[in-house]
Amino acid sequence: MVAGTFVQIGLLPNTHWLDGVIARNVIGEIKVDEKGETNIKGIFAAGDCTTVPYKQIIISAGDGAKASLSASHYLMNVME
Ligand SMILES: Cc1cc2nc3c(=O)[nH]c(=O)nc-3n(C[C@H](O)[C@H](O)[C@H](O)COP(=O)(O)OP(=O)(O)OC[C@H]3O[C@@H](n4cnc5c(N)ncnc54)[C@H](O)[C@@H]3O)c2cc1C
């Protein structure tokens, strides 16, 4: 007899639309370096959809701040 079930959701990132554009791992997480930059210069990613470990709100928020600062630095250097 089954007393109950537990459905775990939210494990697979919705990144299929990046197929052939941005490098991802086998489960579809976008590969990023320590600055949040992807394999394409000037394109950054953050949060649960990336390879950064531990999917938690505070980690995603920090990652978002990091990726946006990296994007800002990138733009400042490009425009110099
Ligand atoms: C059931 C469950 C319970 C959780 N409990 C906790 C908890 O107790 N504490 C905790 O810290 N973390 C918890 N988490 C994890 C936490 O929710 C995530 O780490 C956090 O929400 C990730 O934030 P994010 O901005 O990276 O992604 P998300 O919050 O997933 O935001 C991504 C957004 O992008 C949108 N999107 C997706 N594809 C596209 C597209 N192609 N175009 C435009 N928009 C798009 C989505 O609709 C979504 O609004 C839980 C997660 C789940 C699934």
The ligand as an SDF file (V2000), in Angstrom:
LIG
                    3D

 53 58  0  0  0  0  0  0  0  0999 V2000
    9.9020   23.1610   -4.7650 C   0  0  0  0  0  0  0  0  0  0  0  0
   11.0940   24.0640   -4.5030 C   0  0  0  0  0  0  0  0  0  0  0  0
   11.3680   24.4680   -3.2120 C   0  0  0  0  0  0  0  0  0  0  0  0
   12.4560   25.3050   -2.9500 C   0  0  0  0  0  0  0  0  0  0  0  0
   12.7030   25.6970   -1.6820 N   0  0  0  0  0  0  0  0  0  0  0  0
   13.7240   26.5500   -1.4200 C   0  0  0  0  0  0  0  0  0  0  0  0
   13.9610   27.0320   -0.1000 C   0  0  0  0  0  0  0  0  0  0  0  0
   13.2610   26.6840    0.8630 O   0  0  0  0  0  0  0  0  0  0  0  0
   15.0000   27.8940    0.0900 N   0  0  0  0  0  0  0  0  0  0  0  0
   15.8100   28.3000   -0.9320 C   0  0  0  0  0  0  0  0  0  0  0  0
   16.7280   29.0800   -0.7090 O   0  0  0  0  0  0  0  0  0  0  0  0
   15.5950   27.8440   -2.1860 N   0  0  0  0  0  0  0  0  0  0  0  0
   14.5800   26.9880   -2.4660 C   0  0  0  0  0  0  0  0  0  0  0  0
   14.3630   26.5400   -3.7290 N   0  0  0  0  0  0  0  0  0  0  0  0
   15.2960   26.9530   -4.7900 C   0  0  0  0  0  0  0  0  0  0  0  0
   14.9810   28.3580   -5.2480 C   0  0  0  0  0  0  0  0  0  0  0  0
   13.6170   28.4480   -5.6210 O   0  0  0  0  0  0  0  0  0  0  0  0
   15.8780   28.6660   -6.4530 C   0  0  0  0  0  0  0  0  0  0  0  0
   17.2420   28.4530   -6.1350 O   0  0  0  0  0  0  0  0  0  0  0  0
   15.7130   30.0990   -6.9370 C   0  0  0  0  0  0  0  0  0  0  0  0
   14.3640   30.4170   -7.1840 O   0  0  0  0  0  0  0  0  0  0  0  0
   16.5050   30.2680   -8.2200 C   0  0  0  0  0  0  0  0  0  0  0  0
   16.3360   31.5700   -8.7050 O   0  0  0  0  0  0  0  0  0  0  0  0
   16.6220   31.8680  -10.2030 P   0  0  0  0  0  0  0  0  0  0  0  0
   16.2990   33.3300  -10.3790 O   0  0  0  0  0  0  0  0  0  0  0  0
   17.9580   31.3670  -10.5850 O   0  0  0  0  0  0  0  0  0  0  0  0
   15.5880   30.9780  -11.0370 O   0  0  0  0  0  0  0  0  0  0  0  0
   14.0070   30.9880  -10.9980 P   0  0  0  0  0  0  0  0  0  0  0  0
   13.4610   31.4570   -9.6810 O   0  0  0  0  0  0  0  0  0  0  0  0
   13.6070   29.6220  -11.4960 O   0  0  0  0  0  0  0  0  0  0  0  0
   13.6240   32.1010  -12.0630 O   0  0  0  0  0  0  0  0  0  0  0  0
   13.8010   31.8830  -13.4350 C   0  0  0  0  0  0  0  0  0  0  0  0
   12.7080   32.6650  -14.1520 C   0  0  0  0  0  0  0  0  0  0  0  0
   12.9730   32.6450  -15.5570 O   0  0  0  0  0  0  0  0  0  0  0  0
   11.7650   32.3890  -16.2150 C   0  0  0  0  0  0  0  0  0  0  0  0
   12.1090   31.7870  -17.5160 N   0  0  0  0  0  0  0  0  0  0  0  0
   12.4590   30.5180  -17.7970 C   0  0  0  0  0  0  0  0  0  0  0  0
   12.6930   30.3660  -19.1160 N   0  0  0  0  0  0  0  0  0  0  0  0
   12.5160   31.5840  -19.6640 C   0  0  0  0  0  0  0  0  0  0  0  0
   12.6320   32.0870  -20.9830 C   0  0  0  0  0  0  0  0  0  0  0  0
   12.9850   31.3100  -21.9990 N   0  0  0  0  0  0  0  0  0  0  0  0
   12.3570   33.3800  -21.2050 N   0  0  0  0  0  0  0  0  0  0  0  0
   12.0120   34.1990  -20.1660 C   0  0  0  0  0  0  0  0  0  0  0  0
   11.9000   33.7850  -18.8880 N   0  0  0  0  0  0  0  0  0  0  0  0
   12.1490   32.4940  -18.6590 C   0  0  0  0  0  0  0  0  0  0  0  0
   10.9790   31.4750  -15.3070 C   0  0  0  0  0  0  0  0  0  0  0  0
    9.6100   31.5340  -15.5940 O   0  0  0  0  0  0  0  0  0  0  0  0
   11.3210   32.0740  -13.9480 C   0  0  0  0  0  0  0  0  0  0  0  0
   10.4220   33.1090  -13.6040 O   0  0  0  0  0  0  0  0  0  0  0  0
   13.2850   25.7220   -4.0160 C   0  0  0  0  0  0  0  0  0  0  0  0
   13.0020   25.3010   -5.3170 C   0  0  0  0  0  0  0  0  0  0  0  0
   11.9170   24.4800   -5.5570 C   0  0  0  0  0  0  0  0  0  0  0  0
   11.6340   24.0450   -6.9740 C   0  0  0  0  0  0  0  0  0  0  0  0
  1  2  1  0
  2  3  1  0
  2 52  2  0
  3  4  2  0
  4  5  1  0
  4 50  1  0
  5  6  2  0
  6  7  1  0
  6 13  1  0
  7  8  2  0
  7  9  1  0
  9 10  1  0
 10 11  2  0
 10 12  1  0
 12 13  2  0
 13 14  1  0
 14 15  1  0
 14 50  1  0
 15 16  1  0
 16 17  1  0
 16 18  1  0
 18 19  1  0
 18 20  1  0
 20 21  1  0
 20 22  1  0
 22 23  1  0
 23 24  1  0
 24 25  2  0
 24 26  1  0
 24 27  1  0
 27 28  1  0
 28 29  2  0
 28 30  1  0
 28 31  1  0
 31 32  1  0
 32 33  1  0
 33 34  1  0
 33 48  1  0
 34 35  1  0
 35 36  1  0
 35 46  1  0
 36 37  1  0
 36 45  1  0
 37 38  2  0
 38 39  1  0
 39 40  1  0
 39 45  2  0
 40 41  1  0
 40 42  2  0
 42 43  1  0
 43 44  2  0
 44 45  1  0
 46 47  1  0
 46 48  1  0
 48 49  1  0
 50 51  2  0
 51 52  1  0
 52 53  1  0
M  END
$$$$
